[in-house]
Amino acid sequence: MNVPETSLADQVRAGDRRALAQAITLFESTRDDHRREAESLLEALLPHTGNSIRLGISGVPGVGKSTFIEAFGQYLIAAGHRVAVLAVDPSSQISGGSILGDKTRMERLAQSPQAFIRPTPTAGTQGGVARRTREAILACEAAGFDVVLVETVGVGQSETAVADMVDMFLLLLLPGSGDELQGLKRGIVEMADLVIVNKADQDMVDAASRVAAEYANALHLLRPATPYWTSRVVICSSLQGAGIDDIWKIVGDYRTAMANEGAFEDRRSRQARSWMWREVDESLLASFRANAAVKTRITELEAQVEAGKLTPTAAAQALLTVFRQDG
């Protein structure tokens, strides 16, 4: 990076979208010198963060997440907000790059100077969340965006990663047949603070209402996703803009309910602590894999495991012993 981090921090705080994009690129870099610059930049931005509502948005492929976000974002901008969208795309297995290109799927929103859209490849991260999404959220807040939307790659096993970095988790559903929770795992539904049945337009309004009723009944049987809040179910049409205002009102109700109980800041504090330990885990793993002594034994031990001559547990312990002795 050619721009000193102090200068880049000033530009980000001034709301420069190009500088914001450059900052996120710096956060995503795996080069050691870039990581040091990124840490300094984040420290400079940190006092200017925390002033947004962070919303996670998930749902099965084809549910219309991007269409919903575009309609929702345009509504918020018209109401005077600045909206950042961190759209986490599946990575190409060949290039590692983003496949779907959300800027092309949110063309109208991308044209607004009050919006910032960042498609980010998952690079193989479980749960469809890029490793540096947390840093990107803070950078967007420092740049003055007061609503941050994190769109994930459908619904996966580690979708809890999304809920662990946002204030409120939104789950989008199709109006379809409503067949037994549409194949979604129960845990995903349990995490939702707001369930939205999208595409409630034309001849699908009645179907959407039926699905919403089914989920509303199901949620009564589940433990609330968030203390002090009862998860709600609504229908909307992203194409027609119907129901978007109700969704934003519910977000406001949620924020008020959480703030009144002191749960809003408590949730963010717990998320920050979780982030710290995740960084410890990932840094230790990176150090382990980069260790020269470990590298010399990996091929041999992998071969023994593959041949059935050594158990995976014994091989792992052998590698850990090499790592500890070398340290």
C-alpha positions as CSV (number, residue, x, y, z in Angstrom):
1,M,0.0,0.0,0.0
2,N,1.4,3.3,-1.0
3,V,-0.7,5.6,1.3
4,P,0.5,5.9,4.9
5,E,-2.1,4.4,7.3
6,T,-2.6,7.8,9.1
7,S,-3.5,9.5,5.8
8,L,-5.7,6.6,4.8
9,A,-7.5,6.8,8.1
10,D,-8.2,10.5,7.6
11,Q,-9.6,9.8,4.2
12,V,-11.8,7.0,5.5
13,R,-13.1,9.2,8.3
14,A,-13.9,11.8,5.7
15,G,-16.2,9.4,4.0
16,D,-14.0,8.8,0.9
17,R,-15.4,5.6,-0.6
18,R,-12.3,4.9,-2.6
19,A,-10.2,5.2,0.5
20,L,-12.7,2.9,2.3
21,A,-12.3,0.3,-0.5
22,Q,-8.5,0.6,-0.2
23,A,-8.7,0.1,3.6
24,I,-10.8,-3.1,3.2
25,T,-8.3,-4.4,0.6
26,L,-5.5,-3.8,3.1
27,F,-7.5,-5.7,5.8
28,E,-8.0,-8.6,3.5
29,S,-4.3,-8.8,2.5
30,T,-2.3,-11.8,4.0
31,R,1.1,-10.2,3.5
32,D,2.9,-9.6,6.8
33,D,3.7,-6.0,6.1
34,H,0.1,-5.3,5.1
35,R,-1.2,-7.0,8.3
36,R,0.9,-4.6,10.4
37,E,-0.4,-1.6,8.4
38,A,-3.9,-2.9,8.8
39,E,-3.6,-3.2,12.6
40,S,-2.3,0.4,12.8
41,L,-5.1,1.6,10.5
42,L,-7.8,-0.3,12.6
43,E,-6.4,1.3,15.8
44,A,-6.7,4.7,14.2
45,L,-10.3,4.1,13.1
46,L,-11.6,2.3,16.2
47,P,-12.5,5.4,18.2
48,H,-14.8,6.4,15.3
49,T,-16.7,3.1,15.1
50,G,-19.8,1.7,16.7
51,N,-22.4,4.2,15.5
52,S,-24.3,2.0,13.1
53,I,-26.9,-0.8,13.2
54,R,-25.3,-4.0,11.9
55,L,-27.7,-6.4,10.2
56,G,-26.9,-9.9,8.9
57,I,-29.0,-11.1,6.0
58,S,-29.1,-14.7,5.0
59,G,-31.4,-17.2,3.1
60,V,-31.3,-20.0,0.6
61,P,-30.0,-19.2,-2.9
62,G,-32.8,-17.7,-5.1
63,V,-34.6,-16.1,-2.2
64,G,-33.8,-12.7,-3.5
65,K,-31.3,-11.4,-1.0
66,S,-29.7,-8.9,-3.4
67,T,-33.0,-7.6,-4.7
68,F,-34.2,-7.2,-1.1
69,I,-31.0,-5.4,-0.1
70,E,-31.3,-3.0,-3.0
71,A,-34.9,-2.1,-2.2
72,F,-34.1,-1.9,1.5
73,G,-31.0,0.2,0.9
74,Q,-32.8,2.6,-1.4
75,Y,-35.5,3.0,1.2
76,L,-33.0,3.8,3.9
77,I,-31.1,6.3,1.8
78,A,-34.4,8.1,1.0
79,A,-34.9,8.3,4.8
80,G,-31.5,10.0,5.2
81,H,-29.3,7.1,6.1
82,R,-25.9,6.0,4.6
83,V,-25.8,2.3,3.8
84,A,-22.8,0.0,3.5
85,V,-23.3,-3.5,2.0
86,L,-20.7,-6.2,2.6
87,A,-21.9,-8.9,0.2
88,V,-19.9,-12.0,0.8
89,D,-19.6,-14.0,-2.5
90,P,-18.6,-17.6,-2.9
91,S,-15.0,-17.8,-4.1
92,S,-13.8,-19.2,-7.3
93,Q,-11.8,-22.4,-6.6
94,I,-9.4,-21.5,-9.4
95,S,-8.7,-17.8,-8.9
96,G,-10.0,-17.3,-5.3
97,G,-12.0,-14.3,-6.6
98,S,-15.6,-13.3,-6.1
99,I,-17.9,-15.1,-8.5
100,L,-21.3,-13.4,-8.4
101,G,-20.3,-9.7,-8.4
102,D,-23.0,-8.1,-6.2
103,K,-22.4,-4.6,-7.7
104,T,-24.0,-5.9,-10.9
105,R,-26.9,-7.3,-9.0
106,M,-27.5,-4.1,-7.1
107,E,-26.9,-1.6,-9.9
108,R,-29.3,1.1,-8.8
109,L,-28.0,1.1,-5.2
110,A,-24.4,1.1,-6.3
111,Q,-25.0,4.3,-8.2
112,S,-25.9,6.2,-5.0
113,P,-23.2,8.3,-3.3
114,Q,-24.8,7.4,0.0
115,A,-24.2,3.7,-0.5
116,F,-21.1,1.5,-0.5
117,I,-21.1,-2.0,-1.8
118,R,-18.2,-4.4,-1.4
119,P,-18.4,-7.9,-2.8
120,T,-15.9,-10.0,-1.0
121,P,-14.8,-13.6,-1.8
122,T,-15.1,-16.1,1.1
123,A,-11.8,-17.6,0.2
124,G,-13.0,-20.9,1.6
125,T,-14.1,-19.5,4.9
126,Q,-16.8,-21.6,6.6
127,G,-20.2,-20.1,6.9
128,G,-19.8,-17.7,3.9
129,V,-18.2,-14.9,5.9
130,A,-14.9,-13.5,4.8
131,R,-12.3,-13.6,7.6
132,R,-11.9,-9.8,7.7
133,T,-15.6,-8.9,7.5
134,R,-15.4,-7.6,11.1
135,E,-12.6,-5.1,10.2
136,A,-14.7,-4.1,7.1
137,I,-17.7,-3.4,9.3
138,L,-15.6,-1.1,11.6
139,A,-14.1,0.7,8.6
140,C,-17.6,1.4,7.1
141,E,-18.8,2.8,10.5
142,A,-15.7,5.1,10.7
143,A,-16.6,6.3,7.2
144,G,-20.0,7.4,8.4
145,F,-22.2,4.6,7.2
146,D,-24.9,4.2,9.9
147,V,-26.5,1.0,8.5
148,V,-24.2,-1.9,7.7
149,L,-25.7,-4.9,5.9
150,V,-23.8,-8.2,5.7
151,E,-25.2,-10.5,3.1
152,T,-24.0,-14.1,3.3
153,V,-23.7,-16.9,0.8
154,G,-26.9,-18.8,1.5
155,V,-27.4,-20.9,4.6
156,G,-24.5,-23.0,5.8
157,Q,-23.4,-25.0,8.8
158,S,-21.4,-22.1,10.2
159,E,-23.9,-19.3,9.8
160,T,-23.4,-18.6,13.5
161,A,-20.4,-16.6,12.3
162,V,-22.7,-14.0,10.9
163,A,-24.8,-13.7,14.0
164,D,-21.6,-13.3,16.0
165,M,-20.7,-10.1,14.2
166,V,-24.0,-8.3,13.8
167,D,-26.6,-6.7,16.0
168,M,-29.6,-8.4,14.4
169,F,-30.0,-11.4,12.2
170,L,-32.5,-11.4,9.3
171,L,-33.5,-14.6,7.6
172,L,-35.2,-14.5,4.2
173,L,-37.6,-17.2,3.0
174,L,-39.5,-18.0,-0.2
175,P,-43.3,-18.1,-0.3
176,G,-43.2,-21.5,-2.0
177,S,-44.9,-24.4,-0.5
178,G,-43.6,-23.9,3.0
179,D,-42.7,-27.5,3.3
180,E,-41.4,-28.3,6.7
181,L,-39.2,-25.2,7.2
182,Q,-38.1,-25.4,3.5
183,G,-35.2,-27.7,4.4
184,L,-33.5,-25.2,6.7
185,K,-31.8,-26.5,9.7
186,R,-33.7,-25.7,12.9
187,G,-30.6,-23.9,14.3
188,I,-30.7,-21.4,11.5
189,V,-34.3,-20.5,12.3
190,E,-33.4,-20.3,16.0
191,M,-30.8,-17.6,15.2
192,A,-33.2,-15.3,13.4
193,D,-34.4,-12.2,15.1
194,L,-36.6,-11.4,12.1
195,V,-37.9,-13.8,9.5
196,I,-38.9,-12.2,6.2
197,V,-41.0,-14.0,3.6
198,N,-39.8,-12.3,0.4
199,K,-41.4,-12.3,-3.1
200,A,-44.9,-11.7,-1.6
201,D,-46.2,-10.2,-4.9
202,Q,-48.6,-11.0,-7.7
203,D,-50.2,-14.4,-7.1
204,M,-47.8,-15.3,-4.3
205,V,-49.2,-13.0,-1.6
206,D,-51.5,-15.7,-0.1
207,A,-48.8,-18.3,-0.2
208,A,-46.4,-15.9,1.6
209,S,-48.9,-15.2,4.3
210,R,-49.4,-18.9,4.9
211,V,-45.6,-19.5,5.2
212,A,-45.4,-16.5,7.5
213,A,-48.1,-18.0,9.7
214,E,-46.4,-21.4,9.8
215,Y,-43.1,-19.8,10.9
216,A,-44.7,-17.6,13.4
217,N,-46.2,-20.7,15.0
218,A,-42.9,-22.5,14.8
219,L,-41.0,-19.7,16.5
220,H,-43.3,-19.9,19.5
221,L,-41.9,-23.4,20.1
222,L,-38.2,-22.3,19.9
223,R,-36.1,-20.5,22.4
224,P,-35.8,-16.8,21.5
225,A,-32.7,-16.0,19.4
226,T,-32.0,-12.9,21.6
227,P,-32.9,-12.2,25.2
228,Y,-35.5,-9.5,25.7
229,W,-36.8,-9.9,22.1
230,T,-39.4,-12.1,20.6
231,S,-38.6,-13.0,17.0
232,R,-41.1,-11.7,14.4
233,V,-42.2,-12.9,11.0
234,V,-43.3,-10.5,8.2
235,I,-43.9,-10.7,4.4
236,C,-42.5,-8.3,1.8
237,S,-42.2,-7.7,-1.9
238,S,-38.7,-6.4,-2.8
239,L,-39.8,-5.8,-6.3
240,Q,-42.8,-3.7,-5.3
241,G,-41.3,-2.2,-2.1
242,A,-44.2,-3.5,-0.1
243,G,-43.4,-4.2,3.6
244,I,-39.9,-2.6,3.5
245,D,-41.0,0.2,5.9
246,D,-42.4,-2.3,8.4
247,I,-39.1,-4.1,8.4
248,W,-37.2,-1.0,9.2
249,K,-39.7,-0.2,12.0
250,I,-39.1,-3.6,13.5
251,V,-35.4,-3.0,13.4
252,G,-36.0,0.1,15.3
253,D,-38.2,-1.7,17.8
254,Y,-35.4,-4.3,18.3
255,R,-32.7,-1.7,18.8
256,T,-34.9,0.1,21.4
257,A,-35.8,-3.1,23.3
258,M,-32.1,-4.2,23.4
259,A,-30.8,-0.8,24.5
260,N,-33.4,-0.4,27.2
261,E,-32.1,-3.6,28.8
262,G,-28.4,-2.8,28.3
263,A,-28.3,-5.9,26.0
264,F,-27.2,-4.0,22.9
265,E,-23.7,-3.0,24.2
266,D,-23.4,-6.3,26.1
267,R,-23.9,-8.2,22.8
268,R,-21.2,-6.2,21.1
269,S,-18.8,-6.7,24.0
270,R,-19.2,-10.5,23.8
271,Q,-18.7,-10.4,20.1
272,A,-15.5,-8.4,20.5
273,R,-14.2,-11.0,23.0
274,S,-15.2,-13.8,20.6
275,W,-13.3,-12.0,17.8
276,M,-10.2,-11.8,20.0
277,W,-10.2,-15.6,20.6
278,R,-10.9,-16.3,16.9
279,E,-7.8,-14.3,16.0
280,V,-5.8,-16.3,18.6
281,D,-7.0,-19.5,17.0
282,E,-6.3,-18.5,13.5
283,S,-2.9,-17.0,14.3
284,L,-1.8,-20.1,16.1
285,L,-2.9,-22.3,13.2
286,A,-1.0,-20.1,10.8
287,S,2.1,-20.3,12.9
288,F,1.8,-24.0,13.2
289,R,1.5,-24.5,9.5
290,A,4.4,-22.2,8.8
291,N,6.7,-23.9,11.2
292,A,9.7,-25.4,9.4
293,A,10.0,-28.5,11.7
294,V,6.3,-29.2,11.2
295,K,6.5,-28.9,7.5
296,T,9.2,-31.6,7.4
297,R,6.9,-34.1,9.1
298,I,3.6,-33.3,7.5
299,T,4.0,-35.3,4.2
300,E,5.3,-38.4,6.1
301,L,2.5,-38.4,8.7
302,E,-0.2,-37.7,6.1
303,A,1.0,-40.7,4.1
304,Q,0.9,-42.9,7.2
305,V,-2.7,-41.7,8.0
306,E,-3.8,-42.3,4.4
307,A,-2.3,-45.8,4.4
308,G,-4.1,-46.6,7.7
309,K,-0.8,-47.1,9.5
310,L,-1.4,-44.3,11.9
311,T,-4.5,-42.8,13.4
312,P,-5.3,-39.2,12.7
313,T,-5.2,-38.5,16.4
314,A,-1.7,-39.9,16.8
315,A,-0.5,-38.0,13.8
316,A,-1.9,-34.8,15.1
317,Q,-0.3,-35.3,18.5
318,A,3.0,-36.0,16.8
319,L,2.9,-32.8,14.8
320,L,1.9,-30.8,17.9
321,T,4.9,-32.3,19.8
322,V,7.2,-31.3,17.0
323,F,5.8,-27.8,17.1
324,R,6.1,-27.4,20.9
325,Q,9.7,-28.8,20.9
326,D,10.7,-26.5,18.1
327,G,9.2,-23.5,19.9
